Amino acid sequence: MKPVILVVDDQKDERKLVRLLLRQYDCELVEAPNAREGLEAARKRAPRVILIDHNMPGMTGYDAVAELRQDPALAGIPVIMLTARKFDPGFKEYMSLQGVSFLPKPVQAGTLVGT
């Protein structure tokens, strides 16, 4: 069974970029256009890792990670938070989220695969 990677981003082009970067790897890519659908997909698919945008309408990536960490079945899934913002006032607080790494957008192949 192929490992599942969940990509959650409200920007279709960003999801496409990640899909292109990961196409050479033997994995199944599941995409969600917002945090709520991402949480639902995580519950259904139990991904190996989640790549999630931090700034989305409705529910932020930070809020989604906080909810993930409350679910014992999902709490241990590593998360890579993707961000286009250079400065976020709550960044220090969010850096303390257990199991979360941060990568700048646009995602670069070398940094994504090396994470």
N, C-alpha and C positions, 0 to 999 in steps of 0.2 A: 504494500500500500504506500503510495506517494505521500510525503509530508505535505500538509496543508499550510499555506501562507495566506493570511487574511490581510487585504489592503483596504483601508477605510479612508476615503478622501472625497470631499464634495466636488473636487475638480477632476473632471473626466480625463483631461490631458495628463494629469499627474498619475492617475491610476494606469493609464496607457504606458507612460514612461517606465513605471515600475514593472509592468507586465513585460515590456520589451527587454529590460535589464535582466529579468529572471527567467526568460524563456529558454535559456541554454541549460537550466538546471532541472533535474528530474523532480519536480514538485507540482502540486496542484494549487493554482492561484484562485482564491475566492475574493471577489470585490464587493464593496458596499459603498453607496454614495453618501452615507451619513452615519453618525455615531450610533443611533438607535438600531439601524439595520445592521451595523457592524456587531453590536452586542448580540443581536439575534443570531447572526451568522456564527459568531464565536460559540454560542451555546449549542448550536446544531452541529458544528463541524469540529470543535476542539482543535484549533490550529496549533501548529508547532511554534509559530511566531505571528505577532500582529504588527503591521506597519500602519500607523494612524496619524492623520493630520491633527495638529493641535487646535486649529482655529476653524471650526465649522459652525454653520448656523444651527440653532436649536439646542444642541448639546456639544460641548467642546470635547476634544480628545482627552483633555485632563479629566473631565467629568466621567467620561467613559472608562478611563483607566481606574478611577476611584471605584466605580461600580463593579468593574471586573475583579478588583481586589477584595470585594465583599463576598464574592461567589467562590466557595471552596473548590468547585470544579474547575474554575478558570483562573484562580488567584496566582498560580505559578507560571502562567504563560508569559514568556518574555515579550516586551513591547518596545518597538522603535518608534519614537515620536518624531514626526517630520514637521519642520517648521521653516517658514520663509521669513519670520520676524527676527530681526537682529537683537531686539531687546524686549523682554516681556517682564513687567513688574513682578509677577509671581514666579519667575523662573527659579529662584533659589528654593522656594517651597516645592516646586514641581520636581526639581532635581532629586529630592529626597524620596520620590516615588520608587518603591522597591521594584527592581526588575525592569526599569525603563532606561533606555538609551536615547540620545537625541541626535538627529542628523539634520543638516540644513537642506532646504530645497533650493534649486532643483537637485534631486538626488543624483549622485554620481555613481557609476558602476563600481568603482574601486572602494568607495566608502560603504556602500550598501552591502556588498558581498563580504567585506572585511569585518563587518559589525557582528 
